Amino acid sequence: MTEYSQRIQYRSNQILIQTDRVLASQFRSQTVTLTGQELEILRNLMTYAHDPRTFVSDYGSYYYVTPSEEDWDDIEEIGDGLEGKLMGNDNTIFGVNNVIAVAQFRNVVPGNDLVTIGPVPEDEVWVLQTLMYRTVAQASTLNAAHVKTSGGTAVLFDLDILPVAGTFRVYDGNPIVIMSGGRVTVTFYLTYQGDQLQVDATGYKMKV
């Protein structure tokens, strides 16, 4: 394909995307959540992504140059991947930045108590972003928080102290991927009869 055959005359109300900004994007990969309305707009805009006239490799005074055949093959592959995600690929994310679970437990007798969130279902993967837990009425002398993952057990807090009742201990470090069968456990030691324990896990879930 010669450059002359790639020349397209400018049209009014035209969407143009620079080829080099797609093939060598400066954006890093990231997770986003979309509303239904936003998803509807993006699905319809995919029509333009499958038209080589949408992409420009060079500008002239009265025309622009569309991508070469090699560049267009790469752009089509990228567009096909995006369309697969927007059109309902089974591997979809839901509940982004939402509550994975809230577990509350009332002590019946004093002693040690274990609060568990999970296990993760067979067809899901959870990404834990934040974990918060507390005793409501009485301070717990010691506590520990662990996450069972496919690679073993991640220790968030080990024999930590909750000196003030009602105050959350918060983990907001690196996100933790929890595969099928994994779970979040928080152990409260030396708790008091009648107290309430609360564990909140936030992040997102993904169907696999």
C-alpha positions as CSV (number, residue, x, y, z in Angstrom):
1,M,0.0,0.0,0.0
2,T,1.5,3.3,-1.1
3,E,1.2,6.5,1.0
4,Y,-0.8,8.0,-1.8
5,S,-3.4,5.3,-1.5
6,Q,-3.5,5.9,2.2
7,R,-4.3,9.6,1.9
8,I,-7.8,10.5,3.1
9,Q,-9.4,13.9,2.7
10,Y,-10.5,15.5,5.9
11,R,-14.2,15.4,6.7
12,S,-16.2,17.5,9.1
13,N,-17.1,16.0,12.6
14,Q,-14.5,13.4,12.2
15,I,-12.9,11.2,14.9
16,L,-9.2,10.8,14.4
17,I,-6.8,8.8,16.6
18,Q,-3.0,9.1,16.3
19,T,-1.5,5.7,15.3
20,D,1.7,6.1,17.4
21,R,-0.3,6.9,20.6
22,V,-2.1,3.6,20.3
23,L,0.9,1.4,19.3
24,A,3.2,3.1,21.9
25,S,0.8,4.3,24.6
26,Q,2.2,6.1,27.5
27,F,-0.6,4.9,29.8
28,R,0.1,1.9,32.1
29,S,-2.4,-1.0,32.4
30,Q,-5.0,-0.3,35.1
31,T,-8.3,-1.5,36.5
32,V,-11.4,0.7,36.0
33,T,-15.1,0.4,36.7
34,L,-17.7,1.6,34.2
35,T,-21.4,2.5,34.7
36,G,-23.9,0.9,32.3
37,Q,-24.3,4.2,30.5
38,E,-20.5,4.5,30.0
39,L,-20.3,0.9,28.7
40,E,-23.0,1.6,26.2
41,I,-21.1,4.6,24.8
42,L,-17.9,2.7,24.5
43,R,-19.5,-0.3,22.8
44,N,-20.9,1.9,20.1
45,L,-17.6,3.8,19.7
46,M,-16.0,0.4,18.8
47,T,-17.5,0.9,15.3
48,Y,-14.8,3.6,14.7
49,A,-12.0,1.4,16.1
50,H,-12.6,-1.1,13.2
51,D,-12.2,1.5,10.5
52,P,-8.7,2.4,9.4
53,R,-9.9,5.8,8.4
54,T,-10.2,6.6,12.1
55,F,-6.4,6.4,12.6
56,V,-3.8,8.9,11.3
57,S,-0.1,8.3,10.9
58,D,0.7,11.7,9.3
59,Y,-1.1,15.0,8.6
60,G,-1.1,17.0,5.3
61,S,-2.7,20.3,4.5
62,Y,-5.8,18.9,2.9
63,Y,-5.5,15.2,3.8
64,Y,-4.1,12.8,6.3
65,V,-2.4,9.4,6.0
66,T,-3.9,6.2,7.4
67,P,-1.7,3.5,9.1
68,S,0.4,1.1,7.0
69,E,-0.9,-2.5,6.6
70,E,1.5,-3.7,9.3
71,D,0.4,-1.0,11.8
72,W,-3.2,-1.6,11.0
73,D,-2.9,-5.3,11.7
74,D,-1.5,-4.4,15.2
75,I,-4.3,-1.9,15.8
76,E,-7.0,-4.4,14.8
77,E,-5.6,-6.9,17.3
78,I,-5.8,-4.3,20.0
79,G,-9.3,-3.3,19.0
80,D,-10.4,-7.0,19.0
81,G,-9.1,-7.4,22.5
82,L,-11.0,-4.3,23.7
83,E,-14.2,-5.3,22.0
84,G,-14.0,-8.7,23.7
85,K,-13.9,-7.0,27.1
86,L,-16.7,-4.6,26.4
87,M,-19.0,-7.1,24.8
88,G,-19.3,-9.4,27.8
89,N,-16.2,-11.6,28.1
90,D,-16.8,-14.1,30.9
91,N,-13.6,-13.0,32.5
92,T,-15.2,-9.8,33.9
93,I,-14.6,-7.7,37.0
94,F,-17.5,-6.8,39.2
95,G,-17.8,-5.1,42.6
96,V,-14.8,-2.8,42.0
97,N,-13.9,-0.7,45.1
98,N,-16.9,-2.3,46.8
99,V,-17.3,-4.4,49.9
100,I,-16.2,-8.0,49.4
101,A,-17.8,-8.9,52.8
102,V,-18.6,-7.6,56.2
103,A,-18.4,-10.1,59.1
104,Q,-19.8,-9.4,62.5
105,F,-19.5,-11.8,65.4
106,R,-20.8,-11.5,68.9
107,N,-18.9,-13.4,71.6
108,V,-20.8,-15.9,73.7
109,V,-18.0,-16.8,76.1
110,P,-14.6,-15.0,76.7
111,G,-11.5,-16.4,75.1
112,N,-10.1,-16.5,71.6
113,D,-12.3,-15.9,68.5
114,L,-11.7,-16.4,64.8
115,V,-13.6,-14.4,62.2
116,T,-13.4,-15.7,58.6
117,I,-14.4,-14.1,55.3
118,G,-14.6,-16.7,52.5
119,P,-13.8,-19.1,51.1
120,V,-13.6,-17.7,47.6
121,P,-15.9,-19.6,45.2
122,E,-14.5,-21.9,42.5
123,D,-15.4,-19.5,39.7
124,E,-14.1,-16.3,41.3
125,V,-10.9,-14.5,42.2
126,W,-10.8,-11.8,44.8
127,V,-8.4,-8.9,45.0
128,L,-8.2,-7.6,48.6
129,Q,-7.4,-3.9,48.7
130,T,-8.3,-3.0,52.3
131,L,-9.0,-4.9,55.5
132,M,-10.4,-3.3,58.6
133,Y,-11.2,-4.9,61.9
134,R,-12.0,-4.0,65.5
135,T,-13.5,-4.9,68.8
136,V,-16.6,-2.8,69.6
137,A,-16.8,-2.8,73.4
138,Q,-13.6,-4.0,74.9
139,A,-10.0,-3.8,73.7
140,S,-8.4,-7.1,72.5
141,T,-5.0,-7.7,74.0
142,L,-3.7,-9.4,70.9
143,N,-5.0,-10.0,67.4
144,A,-3.7,-11.4,64.1
145,A,-4.8,-11.1,60.5
146,H,-3.9,-13.6,57.8
147,V,-4.9,-14.2,54.1
148,K,-4.7,-17.6,52.6
149,T,-3.7,-17.4,49.0
150,S,-2.6,-19.9,46.3
151,G,1.0,-19.1,47.1
152,G,0.6,-19.7,50.9
153,T,-0.5,-17.4,53.7
154,A,0.0,-13.7,53.7
155,V,0.4,-12.2,57.2
156,L,-1.1,-8.8,57.4
157,F,-0.8,-8.4,61.2
158,D,0.8,-10.9,63.5
159,L,0.2,-10.7,67.2
160,D,-0.7,-7.0,66.9
161,I,-2.4,-5.1,69.7
162,L,-5.8,-3.3,69.6
163,P,-5.4,-1.1,72.7
164,V,-8.6,1.0,72.1
165,A,-12.0,-0.6,71.6
166,G,-14.0,0.7,68.6
167,T,-10.9,1.7,66.7
168,F,-10.2,-0.1,63.4
169,R,-6.9,-1.7,62.6
170,V,-6.4,-1.0,58.9
171,Y,-4.5,-2.8,56.2
172,D,-4.2,-0.8,53.0
173,G,-0.9,-2.0,51.6
174,N,-0.3,-3.9,48.3
175,P,-3.4,-5.6,46.9
176,I,-3.6,-9.3,47.6
177,V,-4.9,-11.8,45.0
178,I,-7.0,-14.6,46.7
179,M,-7.7,-17.6,44.5
180,S,-10.5,-20.2,44.7
181,G,-10.6,-21.7,48.2
182,G,-8.7,-18.8,49.8
183,R,-10.0,-16.8,52.7
184,V,-9.3,-13.9,55.1
185,T,-9.1,-14.8,58.8
186,V,-8.7,-12.5,61.7
187,T,-8.0,-14.0,65.2
188,F,-8.9,-12.0,68.3
189,Y,-7.2,-13.2,71.5
190,L,-8.4,-12.7,75.1
191,T,-11.8,-11.3,74.1
192,Y,-14.6,-10.5,76.4
193,Q,-18.0,-12.0,76.8
194,G,-20.7,-10.2,74.9
195,D,-18.3,-8.1,72.9
196,Q,-18.8,-7.6,69.1
197,L,-16.1,-8.2,66.6
198,Q,-16.2,-6.6,63.1
199,V,-14.2,-7.4,60.0
200,D,-14.6,-5.4,56.7
201,A,-12.9,-6.5,53.5
202,T,-13.0,-4.3,50.4
203,G,-11.6,-4.7,46.9
204,Y,-13.1,-6.4,43.9
205,K,-14.1,-9.8,42.6
206,M,-13.6,-11.3,39.2
207,K,-15.4,-14.2,37.4
208,V,-13.0,-16.7,35.8
